[in-house]
Every structure is written in C-alpha cells, then in structure tokens.
Amino acid sequence: MTEEGMSWEAVSSGDGGNWTRPDGEVMSPPDVDLCQVWTGVAAEVWRRRPGPAERVAARLLRSPGLARALVTTPSLLLGWVIATVVVLAAGAAATLGTGTPYVALFAPAVAGAGIAYAYGPGIDPAWELSQSMAVSDRMVLLVRALAVFGLNAAVGLAASAATGVTGSAAALTFGWLVPMTAVCALALAAATVSRSAYVGVAAAMSGWTIMVLAGKAAAGRLTAAITDSSLLLPYLAFAACCGAVAWYATRIPRGAS
C-alpha cells in the first residue's frame, strides 16, 4: 500500500519499469529498472533444466508452469522429505519398543506442517513468479497440497507397515486418512487466511495436540484420537469447513491487497 492507501497496482507504470504516484512523481530510484529486475528473477527461476520428475509432472499435468510450481514446493524438497522420514522412522522405532502406535500419532502433525509450507509468501522461492503465471492460485495450491498429502501418507503407511501394526483397512482409513485430512485442512485454512506458513504450522500442531490430549483425558488412552470411531464424522465435517475457508481465502484476484 502507498501512503495514500492505494494498491501498488494503481501506481505502477504500464511496463512495470518503475513506480509512480498518481501525480506522476516517481517513487522508485531513477537508476533502478524494476522491469529488468523481474526479468532477471524470472530467468534465474526458469533457467534450470527440467529434471525427470518435472518432465513427468509436466506430462501428467499438461502444464510446464504448473509442473515447475509443483517441484519447487518447499515441503517437497529433499531436506524436508528426509526430515519427514526421520520423524516417522523415530515413531516406528518407538512403536516397536512400546507397542503404542506413535507413527499414527505423529503423522497428522507432520503432514499438517508440510501442507502449511506448501504455498505462500515468505517461504516459497517461486511465490512472486507464480503470481504472474497463467495458472490460478487455487490450482497451484490444490496440486501442491495433494502431492504433499500423498507423500506424507505414503511415508507414514510405510513406517506403520514396518511396525507390523497396520490393522484392518477400516482401522487404517480412520486411524490415518481421516484425522490427517482434518489436520491438513486446518493447516491449509490457517495458512491461507493468515498468509503465513508459520501460523498454519502452529494451528496444525496445537490443534492435533489438543485433540490427542483431550482424547486421553476422556478415554484414558493416548490413542483415542485415532481409534475412537465416533470421531469419524466430526473429523470429516471439520475438514470440509476448513476446506471451504481455504477456498474462500484464495478467491482474491491476483494482485489484490
């Protein structure tokens, strides 16, 4: 916003080369060509040749731009994936030692954090460039969220299988997918409304912690939050509400403040 409370779009020049007030006064330094700067930023982001994963994503999504947005997801980068594997592997080791399904307890929180970091200003290196793409914010957000959710679910299921306590298909669906979906939806809603990944992570972590502790207080079991079938519909309803909030929060057109 400018001093007069106007949006930046209202005072930018037609070619994006500088910023001016409505009265014609130049706001950016005379020796800085913002158009050239943004051209340099775009060139830096796009100069990397597509790797195998990006080429496959481009064929599946039928959009090179969307594929690049997917492979640059912060929570799909190698460091984050390794951290996810380490956390769930530690949960699997704890499960083998105690018999408590810590993988199922850790997975929703880990996935929620990944979803919060999937898309947004401040943490996404391709955020500014993605704002100029022909692909909508919602489409980028949807593709990234589904990819992060799928990766975390696959890693979690593998860790759970390693412990030998996966259980029946119905128990697996409730103990994993439904609570994880609710926590991820909460993280997504908080992150998109606040435009902050940190808020999304805090919401996911605190929400899931409260749920686990409340289940323990009510039923006397730490695993009540993932084994009590009466929570199935509340989880699904909560996830739907959070999804609606995230959808509404991303309705704002590009460039609107």
C-alpha positions in Angstrom: 0.0 0.0 0.0 1.1 3.6 -0.7 0.9 6.4 1.7 -2.4 7.3 0.3 -3.7 3.8 0.9 -3.7 2.9 -2.8 -2.7 -0.5 -4.0 0.7 -0.9 -5.8 -1.1 -1.9 -9.0 -2.7 1.5 -9.1 0.6 3.3 -9.2 2.8 1.0 -11.3 3.9 2.0 -14.7 2.5 0.2 -17.7 5.7 -1.6 -18.4 6.5 -2.4 -14.8 9.7 -0.4 -15.1 9.1 2.0 -12.2 6.6 3.1 -9.6 4.9 6.4 -9.7 2.3 8.3 -7.7 -1.0 9.3 -9.4 0.5 12.9 -9.8 3.4 11.5 -11.8 6.1 11.6 -9.1 8.5 8.6 -9.5 8.6 6.5 -6.2 11.4 4.1 -7.2 15.0 5.2 -7.6 15.7 6.6 -11.1 18.6 4.1 -11.6 16.5 1.0 -10.8 14.6 -0.6 -13.6 12.1 -2.9 -11.9 11.1 -4.5 -15.2 14.6 -5.6 -15.8 14.9 -6.8 -12.2 11.9 -9.0 -12.5 13.1 -10.3 -15.9 16.3 -11.3 -14.1 14.3 -13.0 -11.3 12.3 -15.0 -13.8 15.4 -16.0 -15.7 17.0 -17.2 -12.5 14.0 -19.4 -11.6 13.3 -20.8 -15.0 16.9 -21.3 -16.3 17.2 -24.7 -14.5 16.6 -27.5 -17.0 13.6 -29.7 -16.1 14.6 -32.9 -14.3 13.0 -36.3 -14.7 10.4 -35.7 -12.1 9.4 -32.3 -13.5 9.1 -33.8 -17.0 6.8 -36.5 -15.8 4.8 -33.9 -13.9 4.6 -31.7 -16.9 3.2 -34.6 -19.0 0.7 -35.6 -16.3 -0.5 -32.0 -15.5 -0.2 -30.8 -19.1 1.4 -27.6 -17.9 5.2 -27.0 -17.7 4.5 -24.0 -15.4 2.4 -26.0 -13.0 5.0 -28.7 -13.0 7.7 -26.2 -12.1 5.5 -24.9 -9.3 5.0 -28.4 -8.0 8.7 -29.5 -7.9 9.6 -26.2 -6.2 7.2 -26.8 -3.3 9.2 -26.1 -0.1 7.8 -29.2 1.7 8.6 -31.5 -1.2 12.3 -30.5 -1.3 14.8 -33.2 -0.4 15.7 -31.8 3.0 12.0 -31.7 4.1 11.3 -35.2 2.8 14.3 -36.5 4.7 13.2 -34.8 7.9 9.7 -36.3 7.4 11.2 -39.8 7.0 13.4 -39.4 10.1 10.5 -38.3 12.3 8.2 -41.1 11.2 11.1 -43.6 11.4 11.6 -42.5 15.0 7.9 -43.0 15.6 8.2 -46.5 14.1 11.1 -47.3 16.4 9.2 -46.1 19.4 6.2 -48.2 18.4 8.3 -51.3 18.2 9.6 -50.6 21.6 6.4 -49.7 23.4 3.5 -51.0 21.3 1.9 -47.6 21.1 1.2 -46.5 17.5 3.3 -43.4 17.6 3.5 -43.3 13.8 -0.2 -42.7 13.6 0.1 -40.0 16.3 3.0 -38.2 14.6 1.8 -38.5 11.0 -1.1 -35.9 11.1 1.1 -33.3 12.7 3.9 -33.9 10.3 1.5 -33.8 7.3 -0.1 -30.6 8.6 3.2 -28.9 8.8 4.0 -29.9 5.2 0.7 -28.6 4.0 1.2 -25.3 5.7 4.5 -24.9 3.9 3.2 -25.9 0.5 2.4 -22.5 -0.8 2.6 -18.9 0.3 4.6 -15.7 0.5 7.8 -15.6 2.6 8.6 -19.4 2.4 8.1 -20.2 -1.3 11.1 -19.2 -3.5 8.8 -19.2 -6.6 5.9 -17.3 -5.0 6.3 -14.0 -6.7 6.9 -15.6 -10.1 3.9 -17.8 -9.6 1.7 -14.7 -9.3 2.4 -13.9 -12.9 1.6 -17.5 -14.2 -1.5 -18.2 -16.2 -2.3 -21.0 -13.7 -4.6 -19.9 -10.9 -3.5 -19.8 -7.2 -6.1 -22.4 -6.4 -4.8 -24.8 -8.9 -1.2 -24.5 -7.7 -2.4 -24.8 -4.1 -4.5 -27.9 -4.9 -1.8 -29.7 -6.8 0.8 -29.0 -4.2 -1.5 -29.9 -1.3 -2.4 -33.2 -2.8 1.2 -34.0 -3.6 2.3 -33.2 0.0 -0.6 -35.2 1.5 0.1 -38.2 -0.8 3.8 -38.2 0.1 3.2 -38.0 3.8 0.5 -40.7 3.7 2.8 -43.0 1.7 5.8 -42.5 4.1 3.5 -42.9 7.1 1.9 -46.0 5.8 5.4 -47.5 5.0 6.5 -46.6 8.6 3.4 -48.2 10.0 3.8 -51.3 7.9 7.4 -51.6 9.2 6.0 -51.9 12.8 3.6 -54.6 11.8 0.6 -52.9 13.4 -1.3 -51.6 10.4 -4.5 -53.4 11.3 -7.6 -53.7 9.1 -8.4 -51.5 6.2 -11.2 -49.8 8.1 -8.9 -49.1 11.1 -6.2 -47.9 8.7 -8.6 -45.5 7.0 -9.8 -44.0 10.2 -6.5 -44.0 12.1 -4.7 -42.3 9.2 -6.5 -40.7 6.5 -9.4 -39.1 8.3 -7.5 -37.4 11.2 -4.7 -36.5 8.8 -7.2 -34.9 6.4 -8.7 -32.8 9.2 -5.3 -31.6 10.5 -4.1 -30.8 7.0 -7.3 -28.9 6.2 -6.8 -26.9 9.4 -3.2 -26.1 8.5 -4.3 -25.1 5.0 -7.1 -22.8 6.2 -4.9 -21.1 8.8 -2.0 -20.6 6.3 -4.1 -19.2 3.5 -6.2 -16.9 5.7 -3.1 -15.5 7.5 -0.9 -15.8 4.5 1.7 -17.3 6.9 3.1 -20.8 6.9 4.1 -20.4 10.5 0.5 -19.7 11.6 -0.6 -22.8 9.6 2.1 -25.0 11.3 1.1 -23.6 14.8 -2.6 -24.3 14.1 -1.9 -27.8 13.0 0.4 -28.7 15.8 -1.6 -27.1 18.6 -4.9 -28.4 17.2 -3.7 -32.0 17.0 -2.0 -31.9 20.4 -5.2 -30.6 22.0 -7.2 -33.4 20.2 -4.8 -36.1 21.4 -4.7 -34.8 25.0 -8.5 -34.4 25.1 -8.9 -38.0 23.9 -6.5 -39.2 26.6 -8.4 -37.3 29.3 -11.8 -38.5 28.2 -10.9 -42.2 27.4 -7.8 -42.7 29.3 -5.9 -43.7 26.2 -3.3 -41.7 24.2 -4.6 -43.3 21.0 -8.3 -42.3 21.5 -7.9 -39.6 18.8 -7.1 -42.2 16.2 -9.1 -45.1 17.3 -12.5 -43.7 18.5 -14.9 -44.3 15.6 -17.3 -41.7 17.0 -14.9 -39.0 15.8 -15.1 -40.0 12.2 -18.0 -37.7 11.2 -16.7 -34.7 13.3 -13.3 -35.0 11.6 -14.8 -35.1 8.1 -17.1 -32.2 8.9 -14.2 -30.1 10.3 -12.1 -30.9 7.3 -14.9 -29.8 5.0 -15.3 -26.5 6.9 -11.6 -25.8 6.8 -11.5 -26.6 3.1 -14.3 -24.1 2.5 -12.4 -21.5 4.4 -9.2 -22.1 2.4 -11.2 -21.9 -0.9 -12.8 -18.6 0.2 -9.4 -17.2 1.3 -8.0 -17.9 -2.2 -10.8 -16.2 -4.0 -9.0 -12.8 -4.1 -7.8 -12.0 -7.6 -4.1 -11.8 -8.3 -2.5 -8.6 -7.2 -5.3 -7.6 -4.8 -4.1 -6.5 -1.4 
